[in-house]
Amino acid sequence: MEVKSDLDTFAKILTEKGYDGYFHTQGAYPGKLKESIGKYLENCRNGSEGAAKPELLLTSYLQWSGEDDPYVVCNMYVSHRNGKFSLDKMEITRKDNYGQLLKKAELENLSVMTVPKAKEAIAMVSDAPTQRKVCPNRRFRQ
């Protein structure tokens, strides 16, 4: 289901769903979602980047606790035509502190309206919490 939105609407919907961190567009242009895409498109218009690609790659950390801990990265593949944006595909990966893949989820046939909230995306690649066994109370004698 393809839903095309202008940049303001596209960024607003994703931000409300928890994708409110910093992004890179096409591997560069760090900033909040709207700012990152805007910088890329501006550089395409002024000629320093070349023609804008019809599909953009947006990358963001969804979870980061420091360089010694596993982290979650999200790659969004976004179509861009005539000032309208639509989300096509999303890859969520959990990696260890060395960058080795721990778990990956790929979502296709998405739209900006059907994309999961950021917390749900993180849960897709996180290990389920282990249940602790409860031991019955024991009385100890001294």
Summary of the structure (lengths in Angstrom):
residues: 142
radius of gyration: 19.6
end to end distance: 68.7
largest distance: 82.0
contacts: 366
relative contact order: 0.18
helix: 22%
strand: 35%
